[in-house]
Every structure is written in C-alpha cells, then in structure tokens.
Amino acid sequence: MDKRIFKLALPNIITNITVPLLGMIDIAIVGRLGSAVYIGAIALGANIFNMIYWNFGFLRMSSSGFASQALGARNFPEVMNAFIRSLAIGVGAGFLIILLQYPIGLLASSLIQSGPESIEYVMTYFRIVVWGAPAVLGMYAFKGWFIGMQNARIPMFIAILNNLLNIVLSILFVFGFGMKIEGIALGTTLSQVISLMVAAGFWWKYYRRLRKYIRKETIWDRQAIREYFRVNGDIFVRTFLLTLVTTFFTFASSGMGETILAVNALLMQFFMLFSYFMDGFAYAAEALTGRFYGAKNREYLQWMIRRVFFWGLMVSLVAVVVYMLFPDPILRIMTNDLAIIGHTKDFMFWTILIPIVGFAAFLWDGIFIGATASAEMRNAMIVSSIVFFACYFIMTPLWGNNGLWLAFILYLFVRGATQTLWAKKALRFPTHVI
C-alpha cells in the first residue's frame, strides 16, 4: 500500500511544490523592486484570483472523485462523462469570468484596505491575469481527471512546465523589459494558456482511445447531473468558505498597515509550502479512496487510510523541524528587506503550529473527495469557519496580528477534528464502503 501511496503522492508533491515556489519567486522578484508595496500588491492580486478560482475547485475535486470511482467499477462511459462535464463547465465558467471582469474587479478593489498606490498595482495585475481564466479552469478538469485515472505524472509535468514558463517569462518581462507588476501578470497569463494546450495534447496522446466510450445521451443524463451538482454544490460551499477565510486573512492584514501585510504575505508562504506537500498525500488518498470505494473494497480502503495518516504525520514533523531551524534562509529567498524579515520573525511561532494542527484536515479532505462524501466535508468547513471569524472578532482587538493568526490556527484544527469525528459516517458503503 505504501508503494501505491507514494506512486501517486510523490508526483503530486512535486507538482504542488512548484506552486508555492512560484509564489516565493514572484515575491522574490518584486521584493527587489525597492518597495514593500509591490510585495503586498502581488499577495492581494493573487488572493483575488484565489477567491475566484478556489470557488471552482469542485471541477478538479469532482472530476477526480467521479472518475476514480468509475474506474474502480470499470465503468468507462462514466469515466468519459466525468471528464466531459467538468471540462465543458470549467471552460464555460472561465469565459463568463472574462465577461464579468469589470464588476469582479470593482468588488475586489473595494475590499482592499491599503493605500491607493497598492490598489492601482493590484488592479493592473488583475486586468491582465483575468484573461487566463478559461485556461485555469479547463486545467482543473484535466488535472482532476488525470488524478482520478491514477496518473499523477502528467499533472506533474504540466505543473512544472507551467511554473517554469511563468518564472522565465516573469523574469524576462520584469528585468528584461522593465514591466514590473505588468510583467509578472503577463508571464502568469501566457504560461496558463500554453499549459492548457499541453494538457490537451497529453490527453490526445494517451487517452484518445477512450473516445469510443463516449455516450452522448448519458453525458447530461438528468439523474447523473443531479448527483454531479449535489456533490459539486457541497464542494462549492466548502471551497467558498475556505476561500473566504484565506482571502479575509489577507484583506484583514492589509488593514493593519503595509508592514503587517508584507509580513503576513511572507508567513503565508510557509503555510502554502506545507499545504502543497500535504496535498500530495491528500491527492493520493483521493485517487485511491475513489478506486477502492468504486470497487467496494472495504479492507483496502481502511488499510490505505491508516498508512496515509502515518506518512502525513511524518511529513508534518519534518516541516516543524525545518521551520524551527531554518526560518532565516527561507525568508531571505523571498526578500532582501531586513526590516521586513525582522518583523516577520516576531510571528514565526504560528507557522510552526501549522503542520501539527493542520495535517489531518488536508488528508480527510482527500479521502472525503474520493468517496464523494461532500456533505460531511462541507459541514466541517462551516463549523471551522464560524470558529475562525468568532476568534478573529474577539481576539484581534486584544492581540492584533497574533489574534488573527490564532483564529487561523484554530480554524485548521477544528476542520481536522470534526472530519475525524464524522469519518465513519462519511465513508460507509451505501449499496454501492466503511
């Protein structure tokens, strides 16, 4: 079982680790432009798109869950249905975001509490990157489906390509052509579009034989679509709340001044770094849960859960040690502003708690997605979000930025704890596993 887990987890870890590294490199680029405003603007601009795209995370999650269950049941027409539904909805939603970019940008700018210079930079970033929306959401469908098909290598290659392109293009536009924020944004958009084209090429090369299983009359079957949107509705609520908490964290930071905004932007890179490591195991659990659930194999499902939690705990302990012993080298990669580094180290304690309290939430999310146990995952997020906002409004007036971080840590802990309590109910077999 360990071999199966790592066969899926390691490519996903490599895939995911490129994302926070890209964020660090973006910050490293603007961190050398001479102003903390650039760091905050990139953090805010990225969070606007997190707020948008994370709400469509159901495209990747449901594509993975439904495809892996259909694969486990050897139902290849439904394997193709899961892919076509997610891809069509994703690309269509991307074009809708482009059409609605003006009101979306207006709403986002109204939430930013920092100065006019920062707002101007954020909106410049937004107006360019928004054109990559169809490519990003189309990639969600491809990535989820590939993972559901137990293939983590293709998403790994595409993610590495995407981020290398993004880094090279951003450096070229910023330092070669002097474009600053515009250069980061243009590099991001071009890399997204190219990556979608590459994903389509991989699908054609390795999976076009599955076209023979396409049944047009079943793709939009009423009962199947009802189940698709039931699961996706739950995942949407869960992802909306996750996005709300994460985005609110950044906007709340902007209300504490440019320095705290820059500090928290740097500290959140530690969280993102850990989360993408842990998501590698969550994606492995997702694919294997769906396959064992679809095959109605209770024994293998329980075995897999025990092993994935063991490895998740090991990774968390390693992260704690690294964050405790090497904060300075990590911070210096992201900025050469010694004043910002000094302020950031005052709050490093919170990043050490993240792996300890947060790993269970990531792993249960993957397991619940694979079993399409969306209601329990949604309810856990509702409870933890209530805890976050209650703690924020109570503790921030007393502790300032420490109160904000306490709220975030409690939110992670409650997510994992509630899912642990509800796991037996969430994973039982209907006629259809625990």
C-alpha positions as CSV (number, residue, x, y, z in Angstrom):
1,M,0.0,0.0,0.0
2,D,2.9,2.4,0.8
3,K,4.1,1.9,-2.8
4,R,0.7,2.8,-4.2
5,I,0.5,5.9,-2.0
6,F,4.0,7.1,-2.9
7,K,3.5,6.4,-6.6
8,L,0.7,8.9,-6.6
9,A,1.9,11.2,-3.7
10,L,5.4,11.9,-4.9
11,P,4.5,13.3,-8.4
12,N,1.7,15.3,-6.7
13,I,4.1,16.7,-4.2
14,I,6.5,17.7,-7.0
15,T,3.5,19.2,-8.8
16,N,2.3,21.1,-5.8
17,I,5.6,22.3,-4.5
18,T,6.2,24.2,-7.7
19,V,3.1,26.4,-6.8
20,P,4.4,27.9,-3.5
21,L,7.9,28.1,-5.0
22,L,6.4,30.1,-7.8
23,G,4.7,32.4,-5.3
24,M,8.0,32.8,-3.5
25,I,9.8,33.6,-6.7
26,D,7.1,36.2,-7.7
27,I,7.6,37.8,-4.3
28,A,11.4,37.5,-4.6
29,I,11.2,39.4,-8.0
30,V,9.0,42.2,-6.7
31,G,10.8,42.1,-3.3
32,R,13.8,43.5,-5.2
33,L,12.0,46.4,-6.8
34,G,12.5,48.7,-3.8
35,S,9.2,48.9,-2.0
36,A,7.1,46.7,0.3
37,V,4.0,47.9,-1.6
38,Y,4.9,45.6,-4.5
39,I,5.0,42.6,-2.2
40,G,1.6,43.4,-0.8
41,A,0.2,44.1,-4.2
42,I,1.2,40.7,-5.5
43,A,-0.2,39.0,-2.4
44,L,-3.5,40.8,-2.8
45,G,-3.7,40.2,-6.6
46,A,-3.0,36.5,-6.1
47,N,-5.7,36.3,-3.4
48,I,-8.3,37.9,-5.7
49,F,-7.7,35.0,-8.1
50,N,-7.6,32.5,-5.3
51,M,-11.0,33.9,-4.2
52,I,-12.3,33.3,-7.7
53,Y,-10.7,30.1,-8.7
54,W,-10.9,28.2,-5.5
55,N,-14.6,28.5,-5.7
56,F,-14.3,26.4,-8.8
57,G,-12.2,23.8,-7.0
58,F,-15.2,21.4,-7.4
59,L,-14.2,21.0,-11.0
60,R,-11.0,19.3,-10.1
61,M,-12.3,17.5,-7.0
62,S,-15.5,16.1,-8.5
63,S,-13.6,15.1,-11.7
64,S,-11.2,13.2,-9.6
65,G,-13.8,11.6,-7.3
66,F,-16.2,10.6,-10.0
67,A,-13.5,9.4,-12.5
68,S,-11.7,7.3,-9.9
69,Q,-14.9,5.6,-8.7
70,A,-16.0,4.9,-12.3
71,L,-12.5,3.5,-12.9
72,G,-12.8,1.3,-9.9
73,A,-16.1,0.0,-11.1
74,R,-14.7,-0.4,-14.7
75,N,-17.4,1.9,-16.0
76,F,-15.6,3.6,-18.8
77,P,-18.5,5.5,-20.3
78,E,-18.9,7.2,-16.9
79,V,-15.2,7.9,-16.8
80,M,-15.6,9.9,-20.0
81,N,-18.7,11.6,-18.8
82,A,-16.9,12.8,-15.7
83,F,-14.2,14.4,-17.9
84,I,-16.5,16.0,-20.5
85,R,-18.8,17.5,-17.9
86,S,-16.0,19.1,-15.9
87,L,-14.1,20.4,-18.9
88,A,-17.2,21.9,-20.5
89,I,-18.3,23.6,-17.3
90,G,-14.8,24.8,-16.5
91,V,-14.0,26.5,-19.8
92,G,-17.5,28.0,-20.0
93,A,-17.1,29.4,-16.5
94,G,-13.7,30.9,-17.5
95,F,-15.2,32.8,-20.3
96,L,-18.0,34.1,-18.0
97,I,-15.4,35.4,-15.6
98,I,-13.8,37.4,-18.5
99,L,-17.2,38.9,-19.4
100,L,-17.8,39.9,-15.7
101,Q,-14.2,41.1,-15.1
102,Y,-15.3,44.8,-14.5
103,P,-17.8,44.2,-11.7
104,I,-15.5,41.5,-10.2
105,G,-12.5,43.9,-10.2
106,L,-14.7,46.7,-8.8
107,L,-15.8,44.5,-5.9
108,A,-12.3,43.2,-5.2
109,S,-10.8,46.8,-5.2
110,S,-13.5,47.9,-2.7
111,L,-12.3,45.2,-0.2
112,I,-8.7,46.4,-0.2
113,Q,-7.9,48.5,2.8
114,S,-4.4,49.6,1.9
115,G,-3.4,52.8,0.1
116,P,-4.3,54.0,-3.5
117,E,-0.9,53.0,-4.8
118,S,-1.3,49.4,-3.7
119,I,-4.8,49.3,-5.2
120,E,-3.6,50.6,-8.5
121,Y,-0.9,47.9,-8.7
122,V,-3.4,45.2,-7.7
123,M,-5.9,46.2,-10.4
124,T,-3.2,46.3,-13.0
125,Y,-2.3,42.7,-12.2
126,F,-6.0,41.7,-12.2
127,R,-6.8,43.2,-15.6
128,I,-4.1,41.1,-17.3
129,V,-4.3,37.8,-15.4
130,V,-8.1,37.5,-15.7
131,W,-7.7,36.6,-19.4
132,G,-6.2,33.3,-18.3
133,A,-9.5,32.2,-16.6
134,P,-10.7,29.7,-19.2
135,A,-7.2,28.0,-19.3
136,V,-7.0,27.8,-15.5
137,L,-10.5,26.3,-15.0
138,G,-10.0,24.0,-18.0
139,M,-6.8,22.8,-16.4
140,Y,-8.8,22.0,-13.2
141,A,-10.8,19.5,-15.1
142,F,-7.8,17.9,-16.8
143,K,-5.8,17.7,-13.5
144,G,-8.7,16.1,-11.6
145,W,-9.4,13.6,-14.3
146,F,-5.8,12.6,-14.7
147,I,-5.5,12.0,-10.9
148,G,-8.8,10.0,-10.9
149,M,-7.2,7.8,-13.6
150,Q,-4.4,7.1,-11.1
151,N,-2.0,9.1,-13.3
152,A,-0.1,11.8,-11.3
153,R,2.8,12.1,-13.7
154,I,1.1,14.1,-16.4
155,P,-0.2,16.8,-14.0
156,M,3.3,16.9,-12.5
157,F,4.9,17.6,-15.9
158,I,2.3,20.2,-16.8
159,A,2.7,22.0,-13.5
160,I,6.5,22.1,-13.8
161,L,6.2,23.4,-17.3
162,N,3.6,26.0,-16.3
163,N,5.7,27.3,-13.4
164,L,9.0,27.3,-15.3
165,L,7.3,29.2,-18.1
166,N,5.8,31.6,-15.6
167,I,9.2,32.2,-13.9
168,V,11.2,32.6,-17.1
169,L,8.6,34.9,-18.7
170,S,8.1,37.0,-15.5
171,I,11.9,37.5,-15.1
172,L,12.1,38.4,-18.8
173,F,9.3,40.9,-18.7
174,V,10.3,42.5,-15.3
175,F,14.1,42.6,-15.6
176,G,14.4,42.5,-19.4
177,F,11.6,44.9,-20.4
178,G,11.1,46.8,-17.1
179,M,7.4,45.9,-16.9
180,K,7.3,45.4,-13.1
181,I,3.7,44.3,-12.0
182,E,2.6,44.0,-15.6
183,G,5.5,41.6,-16.3
184,I,4.5,39.3,-13.5
185,A,0.9,39.3,-14.7
186,L,1.7,38.7,-18.4
187,G,4.1,35.9,-17.6
188,T,1.3,34.2,-15.5
189,T,-1.3,34.5,-18.2
190,L,0.8,33.2,-21.1
191,S,2.0,30.2,-19.1
192,Q,-1.6,29.3,-18.2
193,V,-2.7,29.3,-21.8
194,I,0.3,27.3,-23.0
195,S,-0.2,24.7,-20.2
196,L,-3.8,24.1,-21.2
197,M,-2.7,23.3,-24.8
198,V,-0.1,20.9,-23.5
199,A,-2.7,19.1,-21.3
200,A,-5.0,18.7,-24.3
201,G,-2.0,17.2,-26.2
202,F,-1.3,14.7,-23.4
203,W,-4.9,13.6,-23.3
204,W,-5.0,13.1,-27.0
205,K,-1.7,11.1,-27.0
206,Y,-2.6,8.8,-24.1
207,Y,-6.4,8.6,-23.7
208,R,-8.0,9.3,-27.1
209,R,-8.7,5.6,-27.3
210,L,-11.4,6.2,-24.7
211,R,-13.5,8.2,-27.2
212,K,-15.2,5.0,-28.1
213,Y,-16.9,5.0,-24.7
214,I,-18.5,8.4,-25.2
215,R,-22.3,8.1,-24.9
216,K,-23.8,11.5,-25.8
217,E,-27.1,10.5,-24.4
218,T,-25.7,9.9,-20.9
219,I,-23.3,12.9,-20.6
220,W,-26.1,15.2,-19.5
221,D,-28.4,12.5,-18.1
222,R,-30.8,14.1,-15.6
223,Q,-30.1,11.8,-12.6
224,A,-26.3,11.9,-13.2
225,I,-26.3,15.6,-13.4
226,R,-28.4,15.9,-10.3
227,E,-25.8,13.8,-8.4
228,Y,-23.0,15.8,-10.1
229,F,-24.4,19.1,-8.9
230,R,-25.3,17.8,-5.4
231,V,-21.7,16.9,-4.8
232,N,-20.4,20.0,-6.5
233,G,-22.8,22.2,-4.6
234,D,-21.4,20.8,-1.3
235,I,-17.8,21.2,-2.5
236,F,-18.6,24.7,-3.7
237,V,-19.9,25.8,-0.3
238,R,-16.8,24.2,1.3
239,T,-14.4,25.8,-1.1
240,F,-16.2,29.2,-0.9
241,L,-15.7,29.2,2.9
242,L,-12.1,28.1,2.5
243,T,-11.5,30.9,0.1
244,L,-13.4,33.4,2.3
245,V,-11.2,32.6,5.3
246,T,-7.9,32.7,3.3
247,T,-8.9,35.9,1.4
248,F,-10.3,37.6,4.5
249,F,-6.9,36.8,6.3
250,T,-5.1,38.8,3.6
251,F,-7.5,41.7,3.5
252,A,-7.6,41.8,7.3
253,S,-3.8,42.0,7.1
254,S,-4.0,45.0,4.7
255,G,-6.0,46.8,7.4
256,M,-3.1,46.5,9.8
257,G,-0.7,48.5,7.6
258,E,1.7,47.9,4.8
259,T,4.3,46.3,7.0
260,I,2.0,43.7,8.6
261,L,0.5,43.0,5.1
262,A,4.0,42.2,3.8
263,V,4.8,40.2,6.9
264,N,1.7,38.0,6.6
265,A,2.3,37.6,2.9
266,L,5.7,36.1,3.7
267,L,4.4,33.9,6.5
268,M,1.5,32.6,4.4
269,Q,4.2,31.2,2.0
270,F,5.2,28.9,4.9
271,F,1.6,27.7,5.1
272,M,1.3,27.3,1.3
273,L,4.6,25.4,1.2
274,F,3.3,22.9,3.8
275,S,-0.1,22.7,2.3
276,Y,1.1,21.6,-1.1
277,F,3.4,19.0,0.4
278,M,0.4,17.6,2.3
279,D,-1.9,17.9,-0.6
280,G,0.4,15.4,-2.4
281,F,-0.7,12.8,0.0
282,A,-4.3,14.1,0.0
283,Y,-4.4,13.6,-3.8
284,A,-3.1,10.1,-3.4
285,A,-5.7,9.4,-0.8
286,E,-8.3,10.9,-3.1
287,A,-7.5,8.7,-6.1
288,L,-7.1,5.5,-4.0
289,T,-10.2,6.1,-2.0
290,G,-12.3,6.6,-5.1
291,R,-10.9,3.5,-6.7
292,F,-11.4,1.3,-3.6
293,Y,-14.8,2.9,-3.0
294,G,-15.9,2.2,-6.5
295,A,-14.7,-1.4,-6.3
296,K,-16.4,-1.8,-2.9
297,N,-13.1,-2.9,-1.3
298,R,-13.5,-2.1,2.4
299,E,-10.3,-3.8,3.6
300,Y,-8.0,-1.9,1.2
301,L,-9.7,1.4,1.9
302,Q,-9.2,1.1,5.7
303,W,-5.6,0.0,5.1
304,M,-4.9,3.0,2.9
305,I,-6.3,5.5,5.4
306,R,-4.1,4.2,8.2
307,R,-0.9,4.4,6.0
308,V,-1.6,7.8,4.5
309,F,-2.2,9.3,8.0
310,F,1.1,7.7,9.2
311,W,3.0,9.4,6.3
312,G,1.1,12.6,6.7
313,L,2.3,12.8,10.4
314,M,5.9,12.1,9.4
315,V,5.8,14.9,6.8
316,S,4.3,17.3,9.4
317,L,7.1,16.6,11.9
318,V,9.7,17.3,9.3
319,A,8.0,20.6,8.4
320,V,8.1,21.6,12.1
321,V,11.8,20.9,12.3
322,V,12.6,22.8,9.1
323,Y,10.5,25.9,10.2
324,M,12.2,25.9,13.6
325,L,15.8,25.6,12.4
326,F,15.8,27.4,9.1
327,P,13.5,30.4,9.1
328,D,16.1,32.9,8.0
329,P,17.3,31.2,4.8
330,I,13.6,30.8,3.7
331,L,12.8,34.4,4.4
332,R,15.9,35.7,2.6
333,I,14.9,33.8,-0.5
334,M,11.7,35.8,-0.6
335,T,13.0,39.3,0.2
336,N,16.2,41.2,1.0
337,D,14.4,43.8,3.1
338,L,16.0,43.2,6.5
339,A,13.3,45.3,8.3
340,I,10.5,43.1,6.9
341,I,12.5,40.0,7.8
342,G,12.9,41.2,11.4
343,H,9.2,42.0,11.8
344,T,8.3,38.6,10.2
345,K,10.4,36.6,12.7
346,D,8.3,38.1,15.5
347,F,5.4,36.0,14.3
348,M,7.2,32.8,13.2
349,F,5.8,30.8,16.2
350,W,2.5,30.5,14.4
351,T,4.0,28.8,11.3
352,I,5.5,26.1,13.5
353,L,2.0,25.2,14.7
354,I,0.5,24.9,11.2
355,P,1.8,21.4,10.4
356,I,0.8,20.0,13.8
357,V,-2.8,21.2,13.8
358,G,-3.4,21.2,10.1
359,F,-2.3,17.9,8.5
360,A,-5.5,15.9,9.4
361,A,-7.7,18.4,7.6
362,F,-5.8,18.0,4.3
363,L,-5.8,14.2,4.4
364,W,-9.5,13.9,5.3
365,D,-10.4,16.3,2.5
366,G,-8.7,14.0,0.0
367,I,-10.4,10.9,1.5
368,F,-13.8,12.5,1.6
369,I,-13.5,13.8,-2.0
370,G,-12.5,10.3,-3.3
371,A,-15.7,8.9,-1.6
372,T,-17.7,11.9,-2.8
373,A,-18.7,12.4,0.9
374,S,-19.3,16.0,0.2
375,A,-21.9,16.8,2.9
376,E,-19.6,16.0,5.8
377,M,-16.7,17.9,4.3
378,R,-19.0,20.9,3.8
379,N,-20.3,20.8,7.3
380,A,-16.8,20.6,8.8
381,M,-15.8,23.7,6.9
382,I,-18.9,25.5,8.1
383,V,-18.1,24.8,11.7
384,S,-14.4,25.7,11.4
385,S,-15.2,29.0,9.5
386,I,-17.6,30.0,12.3
387,V,-14.8,29.4,14.8
388,F,-12.3,31.4,12.7
389,F,-14.5,34.5,12.5
390,A,-15.6,34.3,16.1
391,C,-12.0,34.1,17.3
392,Y,-10.9,36.9,14.9
393,F,-13.5,39.4,16.1
394,I,-12.9,38.6,19.7
395,M,-9.1,38.3,19.8
396,T,-7.8,40.7,17.1
397,P,-8.8,43.8,19.1
398,L,-6.8,42.4,22.0
399,W,-3.8,40.7,20.3
400,G,-3.7,42.4,16.9
401,N,-1.9,40.2,14.3
402,N,-1.4,37.4,16.9
403,G,-5.2,37.3,17.3
404,L,-5.5,36.9,13.5
405,W,-3.1,34.0,13.5
406,L,-4.7,32.4,16.5
407,A,-8.0,32.4,14.6
408,F,-6.4,30.8,11.6
409,I,-4.7,28.0,13.7
410,L,-8.0,27.2,15.4
411,Y,-9.7,27.1,12.0
412,L,-7.3,24.4,10.8
413,F,-7.6,22.4,14.0
414,V,-11.4,22.3,14.0
415,R,-11.5,21.3,10.4
416,G,-9.4,18.2,11.1
417,A,-11.1,17.4,14.4
418,T,-14.7,17.5,13.0
419,Q,-13.8,15.4,10.0
420,T,-12.2,12.8,12.2
421,L,-15.4,12.6,14.3
422,W,-17.6,12.2,11.2
423,A,-15.3,9.9,9.1
424,K,-17.1,6.7,9.9
425,K,-20.4,8.1,8.8
426,A,-18.9,9.7,5.7
427,L,-17.1,6.6,4.5
428,R,-19.7,3.9,5.0
429,F,-20.8,2.0,1.9
430,P,-24.3,2.6,0.7
431,T,-25.3,-0.2,-1.7
432,H,-22.7,0.9,-3.5
433,V,-17.6,1.4,1.8
434,I,-16.7,1.7,6.0
